Amino acid sequence: MAIRFLLLQNRAGKTRLAKYYVPVPEVDKAKLEYEVHRSIVNRDPKHTNFAEFRTYKIVYRRYAGLFFTLCVDVNDNELLYLEAIHLFVEILDHYFQNVCELDLVFNFHKVYLILDEFLCGGEIQETAKKVILERLAELDKIDT
């Protein structure tokens, strides 16, 4: 049970954040990101937020103009990852006080830090929003 990669993409297909937990050659990353975007952007909102992708499964959720996408193994629990995406968005929203796409672009290093507090090696490490936000507050104290 592991996450293969996480992508944050806007509606135009521009990747705003990419984190790979398995080795993917650099030349294949752009193609992979394009394929993922094409497979989810035109899906009917009435369909589920799960789609087959190659030999894996894509779990995604759209918030405003951004798609939060996880690639997981076929046998993994989709609802677990759907809730993980929602928790990640809640943490971002609380940390940035109403997060928007520009926050992700200009503070990408902080977004990666938040992601690393939440996920480690493709596995969910912490699910308590309060604990993660406390850790981030401690790290912010160190930075100042």
Backbone hydrogen bonds, N-H to C=O, Kabsch-Sander energy under -0.5 kcal/mol:
donor,donor_aa,acceptor,acceptor_aa,energy
3,I,122,G,-2.8
4,R,71,C,-3.4
5,F,71,C,-0.9
6,L,19,K,-2.5
7,L,69,T,-2.7
8,L,17,L,-2.6
9,Q,7,L,-0.5
9,Q,67,F,-2.2
10,N,14,K,-2.1
11,R,65,G,-1.0
13,G,10,N,-1.8
16,R,8,L,-3.4
16,R,14,K,-0.5
17,L,8,L,-1.5
19,K,6,L,-2.5
21,Y,4,R,-2.8
22,V,4,R,-0.9
28,D,25,P,-1.4
29,K,25,P,-1.0
29,K,26,E,-0.6
30,A,26,E,-0.7
32,L,28,D,-2.5
33,E,29,K,-2.8
34,Y,30,A,-2.2
35,E,31,K,-2.6
36,V,32,L,-2.5
37,H,33,E,-2.2
38,R,34,Y,-2.6
39,S,35,E,-1.8
40,I,36,V,-1.1
40,I,37,H,-0.7
41,V,37,H,-2.6
42,N,38,R,-0.6
43,R,40,I,-1.1
47,H,44,D,-2.1
51,A,58,I,-2.3
53,F,56,Y,-2.3
56,Y,53,F,-3.1
57,K,72,V,-2.6
58,I,51,A,-3.8
59,V,57,K,-0.5
59,V,70,L,-2.9
60,Y,49,N,-2.4
61,R,68,F,-1.8
63,Y,61,R,-0.5
63,Y,66,L,-2.8
66,L,63,Y,-2.7
67,F,9,Q,-3.7
68,F,61,R,-2.9
68,F,66,L,-0.5
69,T,7,L,-3.0
69,T,67,F,-0.6
70,L,59,V,-3.0
71,C,5,F,-2.3
72,V,57,K,-3.0
72,V,70,L,-0.6
73,D,2,A,-0.7
76,D,73,D,-1.4
78,E,76,D,-0.6
81,Y,77,N,-1.3
82,L,78,E,-2.2
83,E,79,L,-2.3
84,A,80,L,-1.8
85,I,81,Y,-2.2
86,H,82,L,-1.9
87,L,83,E,-2.6
88,F,84,A,-2.4
89,V,85,I,-2.3
90,E,86,H,-2.4
91,I,87,L,-2.5
92,L,88,F,-2.4
93,D,89,V,-2.8
94,H,90,E,-2.3
95,Y,91,I,-2.8
96,F,92,L,-2.7
98,N,93,D,-2.0
103,D,100,C,-0.6
104,L,100,C,-1.3
105,V,101,E,-1.7
106,F,102,L,-2.9
107,N,103,D,-1.7
108,F,105,V,-0.7
110,K,107,N,-0.8
111,V,107,N,-1.8
112,Y,108,F,-2.4
113,L,109,H,-1.7
114,I,110,K,-2.5
115,L,111,V,-2.5
116,D,112,Y,-2.4
117,E,113,L,-1.5
118,F,114,I,-1.2
119,L,115,L,-3.6
120,C,123,E,-2.6
123,E,120,C,-1.3
125,Q,118,F,-2.5
126,E,118,F,-1.3
129,K,127,T,-0.8
132,I,128,A,-2.1
133,L,129,K,-2.6
134,E,130,K,-2.1
135,R,131,V,-2.2
136,L,132,I,-2.3
137,A,133,L,-2.1
138,E,134,E,-2.1
139,L,135,R,-2.2
140,D,136,L,-2.1
141,K,137,A,-1.8
142,I,138,E,-1.5
143,D,139,L,-1.7
144,T,140,D,-1.3
